[in-house]
Structures are given as structure tokens and as C-alpha cells.
Amino acid sequence: MVNSSAPAANVTTTNLATEETKKCDTKACPIDEKPKTEKKLKPCCACPETKKVRDACIVEKGEENCKDLIEAHKECMRKMGFNV
């Protein structure tokens, strides 16, 4: 007669793998962890080159005369991951 309360060898291995996964899910595993010092880029600091030229044009010529520079800045912002 087979003892039904004794775990099979493959069940024990599966349980260990599941237990390790649980440890990793609780951030016990440092593998693939991003550094905490990484800061997200703020919209005000993105694309300073296009922003400076765009702002100067708007002040000197008015917004309606700087549409190409405004669009260039928006495109740069999109490339940096912002939804504008």
C-alpha cells in the first residue's frame, strides 16, 4: 500500500521553487532591481535646446509666428516620453 501522506519528490521541488518565487516577489531578491537613485525627468527640464529657442521666438514674434519651433519642441518632448 502506498502512503498518501508522503509527498512525492517532484512536489517538494515545486514547493521550493514556489517558495523562492515568493521570496523574490517580496523584494528579497536584488536581481533586476532598478537603482533607487534614478529620478524621473520632469517636463520642465526636458529638451532645453528647443525650449529656449521656442520661448525666445514667442516673446519676440508672438506664438502665431513660431508654430514650427513649437512643433519641434513638442516632437522632442514626445521622443522623451511625454504625452503632449
N, C-alpha and C positions, 0 to 999 in steps of 0.2 A: 504494500500500500504506500502511496506517495503522500508525504507530509505537505498539506496545502498551505500551512502557515510559514514554511521556509521560503524566502524569496529566491527567485531564480537569479543567476549571475548577471544576465543582461538587464534585469530590472534594477539591480543595485547600481550598475554602471549608468543607467538612465537617470536614476535618482541623483547620483553625484553630479552629472552634467547639469541637471536642472538646478541643483543647489549652487553650483558655480555660476550659472546664469543669474540666479537671484542675487548673488554677491555683486556681480557686475552691474546689475540693474540698480543697486543701491549705491553706486559710485565707489565701490570698494576697489574696482579695477581702474588704474590710471591710464590704461591703453586707449588711444584715440581720444583722449580728453583734450579739449582746447584750453590754451592758457587763459587764466582768468584776467590777465592784464590787457587782453585785447579789447580795445574800445571801438565802438561803432562810430563811423564817420557821421558827423552832423551835416545837415543840408547847407548850413551857413558857411561851412569850411570846404565844401566840395567845389571843384572847378574854379579856383580863384582867378585863373587867367581869363576865362571867358566872362566871369562875373565882373571883373574890373573894367574890361572894355565895354561890356554891355551897360553898366551903370554910368560910365563916363558919357557914352553916347546918349543915353536917355536924358541926362542932366543938360547936355549941350544942345541936343537936337529935338528932344521930345520922343516919347515912346513910339509914336506912329512912324518915325523915320529910322527906327533901329530894329525893325522886325527880324532882319537876317541875323543880327547879333543876339537877339532874344532867343530865336530858334536855335542858334548854335549853342547857347548856354543850356537850354532845355535838353538838347541832344546829349551834351556832356553829362548832365545830371542823370539822364536815363541810363547812360553807359555805366555810371557809378552805382546804379541800383535803385535810384529814386523814381517814384511814380509822379511825373509831372505832366 
